[in-house]
């Protein structure tokens, strides 16, 4: 017969392990990013991205991991992906600090089609 207390205890242990693994992978990713800032090497970015993906597999609701992925894609000049990840971080956290909002604007500045679209929307808003 199943003992619900044992099941709840097992679930709690698994959750704890997942959070620990996620946190560890995130910390390693941040260290790789810090090393990248000192010594720009694409291998460090790749290593960091892998660690962040590992982190998100265990904890997909971790906004800082998405912010770091946005940074990596921004550095790689992949602004569409960068915007996707910064938006995901914002949706999970509800809002972004001013510094990250400024970073988001920098990403958007690298997407001319998005700038044109928002300018067009502003013009339409003025008409109505």
N, C-alpha and C positions, 0 to 999 in steps of 0.2 A: 504494500500500500504506500502511496505517496505521502510524504510528510511535507506539508506546505512550508513549514519553518525551514526545513532543509533546502527546499527549492529556493526560497527567498534568500537564504544564506549563500547558496551557490551563486545566485544572480548577483548579489552584492559583491562577492569576491571577484567575479568576472568583470564587473563594472570597474572595480578598483584597479584591476590589472590593466584594463583598456585605457583608463585615464593615465596611469603611470607610463605605459608604453607611448601613448600619444604625447604626453608632456616631454618625455625623453627625446622622442623624434623631433619635436618642435624645438627644443633647446639645442639639439645638434644642428638643426637647420639654421637657426639664428647664428650659431658660432661660424658656420660655413659662410653665411652672408657677411658677417663681420670680417672674416678672413678675405672675402672677395673685395670688400671696400679697401683693404690694405694692399691687396695684390690682385688686380682684376684678371681673373682666369676663368674662362667659361666652364671649366671642369668643376670649379667650386659652385657655380650657379646650378649646374646639373645635379651635383650632389645635394645641394640645399633643396632643390625642387623635389627630388626623390624623397627626402626626409619629410618635407611638408606633405606630400601625398600620403606617405605612411601615417603621418600624424592625423590627417583628415579621414583616413580609413577607420581609425579607432574613435575619432571624435569629429564628426562632420559639422558640428555646430561651434567651431572654434574660430571666431573672427580674425584673431591675429595671424593665423595660418593663411587665411585668404589675403590679408594685407601683404604678407611676405610674398605670396605667389604673384600678386599684382605688381609688386616691385620688380620681381625677377622678369616678368614679361615686359615691363616698361623698359628695363635695361636692355632687353633683347629686341627692343623696338617692335614689339607685338602689342600695340596699344589696345586693340579690340579685346584680347584676352585679359590684359591688365584691367581694363574697365569692367569686364565681366566679374573679375575676382574682387575688385574694390567694391562693386555694387553688392556682391554677395556678402561681404563683410558688413556693409551698411545694413543690409536687410536683416542680418542675424543680430546685430547689436542695437538696431533702432535708429542710431545716428552715429556720425563720425566726429572725432575731435577736429578742430579748425585745421590743424596741420595736415590731417588726412583729407579733409575737404579741399585744401589747396593742392595736394597731390592729385586728387581726382580731377581737378580743373586742368592740371598739367597734362594728364593723360588725354583728356578730351581735346586739348589744344593740338595734340598729335593725331587727331582724327578729323581731318578737314570735312569729310562728308557729314559727320555728326554736327560740327560747328555750323555748316550750311543749313542743315535740317533745323537746328535750334533757332538760327536767325530767321529762317522762313516761318517758323512757328510764331516767333515774336512779332513778325510783320502781320501775320494773320490775326493775332490777338489784338493788335492795334486797330485793324479794320472793323472788328466786331466790337 
